[in-house]
């Protein structure tokens, strides 16, 4: 209750006054919160808002395009996820083993045209990890991706021009394929409960299926767009006006932000795509055989969707149109639910994006305990004897685990149950976690 009251207070402060909106020919059409509603910066997590005639960049923050991706593996069982996989995952994600080679033209295509642009640009020449990519399957996966994996962008944000400079020279990408910090992760789990056999079958899920869940965003791309837009709006704001409102009347900044936001969302789509391929490559290497797989779904939960003059802002809220998959993770010990959206009008066709924090990060470091059963792969191997001699490193590793421990989050069912009971979603399958990869 304490966190919810604080979140409500923060939300009230984050919403511009109707008079300030009206002064810029804008207005709120509707606002909703999800069951995982909790404090966040600069706006609480679990908020959906329809704004007419303007966008409010602060309402989605800088983690633009953050979202979830779920993949099911064929012919892999729990016994195949051996300790050898931990070593391969650490090498690929944290020790320079990703081997993602892209040209400037491919980077440009991704930021402007999303996953379709990336796939088209790499169709002629692929090296490194992408050389093994099944292009037919990758194109088919776009049908199981929110917005077909692309937010339309007319141009590249000025801050990304050097990164996306046109050219055919291939070079390893040091950004894409990174998990990121905070609560971002890659999780390997096993289906241990099927609630809707028909829908589970349609998604090739059955008890015992091994599933990869990716939670990540746009990394530095979203940070740049959010921060630079905030700085620009503050500088240009006239005395007495609310700098947070970016109306259609401010055409130059308005279009620049929408393009930059689209670039960042597209980068996030590409990032999750490449993270998923890296995780699959790690399983393949650890088992010394190719692994076939199928995408369940991929969707962002921090973005702005525009339909005519209305902009739907989702901050930590999944799109949940009728028949749309919703990937809802809990804590590292709680697992993940695959749900199906029911297009609820009251929730603005949206659903919770996670279990929601029960303790702040600082609180968790102070009181949470580390579950000895958790299997976590990070940049540092705590079993390495060189690390064991560094109490400062061990304390920091323990602190980070406590921040994301099960005790820091609400039980996942406390979020899923009310959404299912009120017709926001239906249950499909529950995935039990086996191991988690976190920075």
C-alpha positions as a printed NumPy array, in Angstrom:
array([[  0.   ,   0.   ,   0.   ],
       [  2.877,   2.381,   0.796],
       [  4.352,   1.939,  -2.692],
       [  0.956,   2.328,  -4.378],
       [  0.188,   5.561,  -2.501],
       [  3.599,   6.921,  -3.457],
       [  3.028,   5.897,  -7.069],
       [ -0.355,   7.657,  -7.114],
       [  1.245,  10.79 ,  -5.731],
       [  4.017,  10.615,  -8.341],
       [  1.485,  10.072, -11.119],
       [ -0.52 ,  13.102, -10.04 ],
       [  2.641,  15.203, -10.209],
       [  3.562,  13.757, -13.615],
       [  0.263,  14.62 , -15.318],
       [  0.192,  18.119, -16.82 ],
       [ -2.718,  20.316, -15.751],
       [ -5.705,  20.414, -18.144],
       [ -5.256,  24.183, -18.539],
       [ -1.618,  23.73 , -19.6  ],
       [ -2.63 ,  21.089, -22.134],
       [ -5.495,  23.212, -23.44 ],
       [ -3.119,  26.139, -23.936],
       [ -1.298,  23.958, -26.478],
       [ -4.493,  22.561, -28.059],
       [ -3.989,  19.212, -26.362],
       [ -5.938,  17.104, -23.871],
       [ -6.06 ,  13.752, -22.067],
       [ -8.604,  11.344, -23.566],
       [ -8.091,   8.56 , -21.003],
       [ -5.649,   7.161, -18.462],
       [ -5.38 ,   3.721, -16.858],
       [ -3.044,   1.881, -14.497],
       [ -2.172,  -1.82 , -14.448],
       [ -2.051,  -4.195, -11.442],
       [  1.762,  -3.923, -11.258],
       [  1.506,  -0.136, -10.82 ],
       [  4.432,   1.034,  -8.673],
       [  6.842,   3.972,  -8.303],
       [  9.253,   4.667, -11.147],
       [ 11.247,   7.545, -12.605],
       [ 10.127,   9.983, -13.849],
       [  6.642,   8.401, -14.05 ],
       [  5.308,   5.351, -12.175],
       [  5.475,   1.977, -13.907],
       [  2.204,   0.549, -15.166],
       [  0.6  ,   3.639, -16.727],
       [ -1.296,   3.965, -20.024],
       [ -2.415,   7.389, -21.251],
       [ -4.171,   8.578, -24.407],
       [ -3.203,  12.155, -25.237],
       [ -4.779,  14.162, -28.044],
       [ -2.78 ,  16.749, -29.979],
       [  0.538,  16.207, -28.177],
       [  3.06 ,  13.677, -26.925],
       [  4.513,  13.637, -23.419],
       [  8.053,  12.195, -23.663],
       [  8.474,  12.081, -19.895],
       [  5.507,   9.69 , -19.681],
       [  7.608,   6.865, -21.156],
       [ 11.022,   7.994, -19.917],
       [ 14.374,   7.104, -21.456],
       [ 14.09 ,   3.31 , -21.571],
       [ 12.349,   3.669, -24.931],
       [ 11.327,   0.458, -26.657],
       [ 12.028,  -1.765, -23.652],
       [ 10.057,  -4.967, -24.056],
       [  9.864,  -8.755, -24.023],
       [ 10.699, -11.545, -26.47 ],
       [  9.821, -15.232, -26.006],
       [ 11.295, -18.128, -27.983],
       [ 10.593, -21.871, -27.697],
       [ 13.386, -24.348, -28.469],
       [ 12.818, -27.662, -30.245],
       [ 14.484, -30.869, -29.122],
       [ 15.984, -29.403, -25.946],
       [ 15.158, -30.549, -22.411],
       [ 16.064, -29.373, -18.933],
       [ 18.875, -31.925, -18.751],
       [ 20.528, -30.188, -21.739],
       [ 20.99 , -26.923, -19.831],
       [ 24.194, -28.083, -18.158],
       [ 26.8  , -25.998, -16.297],
       [ 28.729, -25.843, -19.577],
       [ 25.965, -23.566, -20.88 ],
       [ 26.673, -21.092, -18.059],
       [ 30.274, -20.728, -19.225],
       [ 29.267, -20.274, -22.864],
       [ 26.614, -17.69 , -21.957],
       [ 29.093, -15.696, -19.865],
       [ 31.561, -15.676, -22.762],
       [ 29.004, -14.64 , -25.357],
       [ 27.225, -11.942, -23.39 ],
       [ 29.994, -10.503, -21.229],
       [ 33.389, -11.526, -22.59 ],
       [ 33.261, -10.436, -26.231],
       [ 31.836, -13.614, -27.739],
       [ 28.707, -12.281, -29.463],
       [ 30.307, -11.927, -32.939],
       [ 27.609,  -9.65 , -34.411],
       [ 28.954,  -8.083, -37.626],
       [ 26.903,  -5.323, -39.279],
       [ 27.556,  -2.714, -41.934],
       [ 26.676,   0.949, -41.561],
       [ 23.944,   0.375, -44.119],
       [ 22.456,  -2.401, -41.961],
       [ 22.539,  -0.179, -38.875],
       [ 20.846,   2.582, -40.838],
       [ 18.203,   0.168, -42.122],
       [ 17.459,  -1.113, -38.611],
       [ 17.017,   2.34 , -37.073],
       [ 14.792,   3.581, -39.923],
       [ 12.959,   0.438, -40.993],
       [ 13.128,  -1.842, -37.98 ],
       [ 13.536,  -5.598, -38.253],
       [ 12.284,  -5.775, -41.884],
       [ 14.974,  -3.257, -42.855],
       [ 17.652,  -5.192, -40.984],
       [ 16.67 ,  -8.517, -42.552],
       [ 16.588,  -7.032, -46.039],
       [ 20.   ,  -5.408, -45.58 ],
       [ 21.723,  -8.601, -44.365],
       [ 20.08 , -10.9  , -46.911],
       [ 23.016, -10.623, -49.329],
       [ 26.008, -11.008, -47.001],
       [ 26.241, -12.376, -43.455],
       [ 29.243, -13.342, -41.371],
       [ 29.813, -14.27 , -37.743],
       [ 26.753, -15.285, -35.746],
       [ 24.368, -14.056, -38.449],
       [ 25.848, -16.479, -41.008],
       [ 23.804, -19.279, -39.407],
       [ 20.527, -17.297, -39.496],
       [ 17.577, -19.035, -41.19 ],
       [ 16.281, -16.087, -43.22 ],
       [ 12.962, -17.714, -44.103],
       [ 12.179, -18.283, -40.422],
       [ 13.35 , -14.777, -39.51 ],
       [ 10.967, -13.226, -42.028],
       [  8.155, -15.478, -40.827],
       [  8.786, -14.36 , -37.234],
       [  7.723, -10.802, -38.145],
       [  4.126, -12.088, -38.129],
       [  4.646, -12.813, -34.417],
       [  6.142,  -9.41 , -33.622],
       [  4.227,  -6.346, -32.417],
       [  3.874,  -3.784, -35.224],
       [  5.721,  -6.259, -37.501],
       [  8.939,  -5.174, -35.788],
       [  8.997,  -1.585, -37.027],
       [  8.002,   1.917, -35.925],
       [  7.967,   4.166, -39.   ],
       [ 10.8  ,   6.72 , -39.09 ],
       [ 11.333,   9.326, -41.797],
       [ 14.99 ,   9.844, -40.895],
       [ 17.822,   9.045, -38.506],
       [ 18.17 ,  11.15 , -35.356],
       [ 21.226,  13.446, -35.621],
       [ 22.75 ,  11.715, -32.603],
       [ 22.866,   8.385, -34.47 ],
       [ 24.313,   9.544, -37.8  ],
       [ 27.85 ,   8.394, -37.112],
       [ 26.664,   5.004, -35.849],
       [ 24.379,   4.535, -38.871],
       [ 26.582,   6.087, -41.56 ],
       [ 25.879,   4.341, -44.863],
       [ 28.565,   1.93 , -45.999],
       [ 29.143,  -1.748, -46.789],
       [ 32.123,  -2.385, -44.531],
       [ 31.296,  -5.006, -41.895],
       [ 32.385,  -4.382, -38.325],
       [ 31.533,  -5.971, -34.99 ],
       [ 28.785,  -4.143, -33.141],
       [ 29.675,  -3.262, -29.552],
       [ 26.148,  -2.109, -28.646],
       [ 23.458,  -4.375, -30.084],
       [ 23.021,  -7.761, -28.481],
       [ 23.653,  -6.324, -24.991],
       [ 21.203,  -7.206, -22.223],
       [ 21.567,  -3.904, -20.379],
       [ 21.334,  -3.261, -16.647],
       [ 18.604,  -2.878, -14.049],
       [ 15.909,  -5.539, -14.271],
       [ 16.793,  -6.593, -17.829],
       [ 17.633, -10.259, -18.288],
       [ 17.668, -13.407, -20.391],
       [ 15.893, -16.316, -18.746],
       [ 15.841, -20.   , -19.64 ],
       [ 12.749, -21.75 , -18.329],
       [ 10.586, -24.814, -18.729],
       [  6.835, -24.99 , -19.319],
       [  5.406, -26.606, -16.206],
       [  1.76 , -25.544, -16.455],
       [ -0.529, -25.289, -19.482],
       [ -3.717, -23.35 , -18.771],
       [ -5.093, -23.252, -22.335],
       [ -4.061, -26.362, -24.322],
       [ -5.406, -25.024, -27.622],
       [ -3.496, -21.726, -27.484],
       [ -0.399, -23.437, -26.111],
       [ -0.484, -25.894, -29.022],
       [ -0.798, -23.033, -31.499],
       [  2.417, -21.595, -30.042],
       [  4.212, -24.977, -30.048],
       [  4.277, -25.054, -26.252],
       [  3.816, -28.201, -24.214],
       [  4.84 , -29.338, -20.732],
       [  8.609, -29.679, -20.657],
       [  9.273, -27.221, -23.503],
       [ 12.369, -25.061, -22.985],
       [ 11.656, -21.369, -23.417],
       [ 13.947, -18.327, -23.655],
       [ 12.554, -15.043, -22.336],
       [ 14.381, -11.799, -23.183],
       [ 13.706,  -8.516, -21.361],
       [ 15.704,  -5.631, -22.775],
       [ 15.432,  -2.266, -24.49 ],
       [ 17.194,   0.271, -26.689],
       [ 20.264,   0.815, -24.516],
       [ 21.986,   4.144, -25.27 ],
       [ 19.609,   4.939, -28.144],
       [ 16.618,   5.56 , -25.896],
       [ 18.735,   7.356, -23.331],
       [ 19.956,   9.792, -25.988],
       [ 16.49 ,  10.502, -27.394],
       [ 14.886,  10.988, -23.988],
       [ 17.651,  13.136, -22.52 ],
       [ 18.215,  15.321, -25.592],
       [ 14.48 ,  15.944, -26.004],
       [ 14.103,  16.856, -22.338],
       [ 17.036,  19.287, -22.565],
       [ 15.645,  20.88 , -25.728],
       [ 12.139,  21.312, -24.309],
       [ 13.475,  22.875, -21.117],
       [ 15.562,  25.382, -23.093],
       [ 12.727,  26.339, -25.433],
       [  9.974,  26.506, -22.822],
       [  8.477,  29.936, -22.259],
       [  8.122,  31.125, -18.641],
       [  4.953,  29.74 , -17.073],
       [  4.505,  26.951, -19.646],
       [  4.808,  23.236, -18.835],
       [  7.979,  22.115, -20.624],
       [  6.861,  18.474, -20.594],
       [  4.141,  18.994, -23.213],
       [  5.333,  18.514, -26.797],
       [  2.427,  19.639, -28.963],
       [  1.939,  19.119, -32.676],
       [  2.248,  22.897, -32.995],
       [  5.945,  22.613, -32.124],
       [  6.465,  20.88 , -35.45 ],
       [ 10.274,  20.698, -35.64 ],
       [ 10.84 ,  19.249, -32.16 ],
       [  7.667,  17.145, -32.41 ],
       [  8.804,  15.402, -35.594],
       [ 12.37 ,  15.058, -34.351],
       [ 11.187,  13.341, -31.185],
       [  8.831,  10.969, -33.001],
       [ 11.606,  10.002, -35.408],
       [ 14.104,   9.552, -32.581],
       [ 11.612,   7.506, -30.579],
       [ 10.987,   5.302, -33.629],
       [ 14.75 ,   4.867, -34.129],
       [ 15.085,   3.783, -30.489],
       [ 12.13 ,   1.362, -30.607],
       [ 13.547,  -0.157, -33.8  ],
       [ 16.947,  -0.511, -32.112],
       [ 15.2  ,  -2.295, -29.223],
       [ 13.484,  -4.707, -31.617],
       [ 16.886,  -5.422, -33.168],
       [ 18.563,  -5.743, -29.797],
       [ 16.111,  -8.378, -28.532],
       [ 16.33 , -10.202, -31.872],
       [ 20.135, -10.399, -31.583],
       [ 20.044, -11.289, -27.87 ],
       [ 17.721, -14.178, -28.708],
       [ 20.046, -15.398, -31.462],
       [ 23.004, -15.169, -29.065],
       [ 21.197, -17.242, -26.428],
       [ 20.27 , -19.867, -29.026],
       [ 23.859, -19.93 , -30.316],
       [ 25.055, -20.559, -26.751],
       [ 22.76 , -23.584, -26.394],
       [ 23.873, -24.865, -29.781],
       [ 27.554, -24.502, -28.854],
       [ 27.122, -26.149, -25.466],
       [ 25.35 , -29.134, -27.069],
       [ 27.51 , -29.148, -30.216],
       [ 24.499, -29.324, -32.532],
       [ 22.161, -26.903, -34.315],
       [ 18.996, -25.869, -32.457],
       [ 15.698, -25.144, -34.176],
       [ 13.383, -22.638, -32.548],
       [ 10.207, -20.615, -32.971],
       [  9.339, -17.091, -31.882],
       [  6.288, -16.878, -29.625],
       [  6.054, -13.062, -29.58 ],
       [  7.993,  -9.814, -29.197],
       [  6.526,  -6.501, -28.052],
       [  7.685,  -3.257, -26.42 ],
       [  6.105,  -1.954, -23.222],
       [  7.716,   1.518, -23.132],
       [  6.66 ,   3.449, -26.221],
       [  4.156,   5.814, -27.836],
       [  1.745,   4.533, -30.466],
       [ -0.002,   7.211, -32.57 ],
       [ -3.387,   6.75 , -34.244],
       [ -4.367,   9.993, -35.963],
       [ -4.278,  12.832, -33.417],
       [ -4.236,  10.48 , -30.402],
       [ -0.973,   9.181, -28.933],
       [ -1.18 ,   6.148, -26.644],
       [  1.652,   6.25 , -24.095],
       [  2.588,   2.981, -22.385],
       [  5.07 ,   3.113, -19.493],
       [  5.705,  -0.421, -18.245],
       [  2.484,  -1.699, -19.85 ],
       [  2.096,  -4.356, -22.547],
       [ -0.123,  -3.959, -25.595],
       [ -2.968,  -6.461, -25.083],
       [ -5.299,  -6.254, -28.069],
       [ -7.719,  -9.133, -28.543],
       [ -5.695, -12.207, -29.458],
       [ -2.318, -10.544, -28.813],
       [  0.201, -12.504, -26.705],
       [  1.341, -10.873, -23.462],
       [  4.648, -11.942, -21.877],
       [  4.578, -11.242, -18.149],
       [  7.69 , -12.121, -16.096],
       [  7.906, -12.363, -12.348],
       [ 11.026, -12.434, -10.221],
       [ 13.994, -14.727, -10.905],
       [ 12.371, -17.328,  -8.674],
       [  8.793, -16.884,  -9.842],
       [  8.94 , -17.528, -13.575],
       [  6.964, -16.085, -16.475],
       [  3.373, -16.279, -17.683],
       [  2.383, -16.301, -21.345],
       [ -1.038, -14.658, -21.473],
       [ -3.442, -13.678, -24.234],
       [ -4.794, -10.137, -24.493],
       [ -8.569,  -9.657, -24.627],
       [ -8.652,  -6.053, -25.889],
       [-10.213,  -4.568, -22.743],
       [-11.555,  -1.063, -23.363],
       [-11.226,  -0.134, -19.692],
       [ -7.506,  -0.951, -19.666],
       [ -6.913,   0.778, -23.03 ],
       [ -6.077,  -2.634, -24.545],
       [ -3.103,  -2.927, -22.199],
       [ -1.826,  -5.278, -19.494],
       [  0.8  ,  -5.377, -16.772],
       [  4.362,  -5.963, -17.906],
       [  5.685,  -7.713, -14.798],
       [  5.095,  -8.58 , -11.187],
       [  6.028,  -5.12 ,  -9.938],
       [  8.525,  -4.254,  -7.226],
       [  7.656,  -4.677,  -3.563],
       [ 10.945,  -3.222,  -2.285],
       [ 13.064,  -0.436,  -3.709],
       [ 16.572,  -1.436,  -4.767],
       [ 18.061,   0.102,  -1.638],
       [ 15.485,  -1.588,   0.59 ],
       [ 16.176,  -4.924,  -1.089],
       [ 19.918,  -4.576,  -0.466],
       [ 19.193,  -3.994,   3.21 ],
       [ 16.66 ,  -6.716,   3.96 ],
       [ 16.355,  -9.257,   1.136],
       [ 18.063, -12.632,   1.343],
       [ 19.751, -14.421,  -1.536],
       [ 18.026, -17.625,  -2.594],
       [ 20.81 , -20.252,  -2.793],
       [ 18.797, -22.172,  -5.391],
       [ 18.939, -19.343,  -7.933],
       [ 21.149, -20.049, -10.941],
       [ 22.421, -16.705, -12.207],
       [ 25.013, -16.063, -14.923],
       [ 26.655, -12.637, -14.754],
       [ 29.799, -10.913, -16.008],
       [ 31.792, -12.196, -13.022],
       [ 32.08 , -15.836, -12.007],
       [ 31.735, -15.823,  -8.225],
       [ 33.287, -19.293,  -8.053],
       [ 36.552, -18.047,  -9.592],
       [ 39.24 , -18.185,  -6.898],
       [ 40.501, -14.748,  -7.943],
       [ 37.052, -13.32 ,  -7.238],
       [ 36.735, -15.202,  -3.964],
       [ 39.698, -13.224,  -2.663],
       [ 37.912,  -9.914,  -3.323],
       [ 35.33 ,  -9.247,  -0.583],
       [ 34.439,  -5.906,  -2.199],
       [ 33.423,  -7.649,  -5.434],
       [ 31.525, -10.339,  -3.558],
       [ 29.578,  -7.718,  -1.584],
       [ 28.613,  -5.892,  -4.769],
       [ 27.578,  -9.143,  -6.481],
       [ 25.451, -10.035,  -3.477],
       [ 23.894,  -6.558,  -3.459],
       [ 22.889,  -6.8  ,  -7.096],
       [ 21.339, -10.205,  -6.559],
       [ 19.374,  -8.867,  -3.606],
       [ 18.047,  -5.981,  -5.756],
       [ 16.482,  -8.522,  -8.131],
       [ 15.722, -11.258,  -5.608],
       [ 12.237, -12.802,  -5.411],
       [ 11.663, -10.993,  -2.093],
       [ 11.995,  -7.63 ,  -3.89 ],
       [  9.01 ,  -8.367,  -6.153],
       [  5.354,  -9.162,  -5.682],
       [  4.267, -12.77 ,  -6.294],
       [  3.386, -13.002,  -9.984],
       [ -0.086, -14.416,  -9.33 ],
       [ -1.088, -11.231,  -7.472],
       [ -0.799,  -9.463, -10.832],
       [ -2.064, -12.207, -13.157],
       [ -5.14 , -13.151, -11.121],
       [ -6.872,  -9.739, -11.128],
       [ -6.193,  -9.266, -14.848],
       [ -7.666, -12.674, -15.671],
       [-10.604, -12.177, -13.307],
       [-11.544,  -8.813, -14.852],
       [-11.172,  -9.829, -18.504],
       [ -7.94 ,  -8.08 , -19.444],
       [ -6.144, -11.324, -20.336],
       [ -6.498, -15.09 , -20.343],
       [ -3.858, -17.565, -19.183],
       [ -1.953, -19.719, -21.684],
       [  1.121, -21.253, -20.016],
       [  3.415, -20.779, -17.008],
       [  7.196, -21.083, -17.375],
       [  9.352, -22.114, -14.414],
       [ 12.806, -20.468, -14.398],
       [ 15.946, -22.592, -14.66 ],
       [ 18.691, -19.991, -15.078],
       [ 18.917, -16.239, -15.519],
       [ 21.533, -14.168, -17.354],
       [ 21.969, -10.674, -15.872],
       [ 24.553,  -7.931, -16.168]])
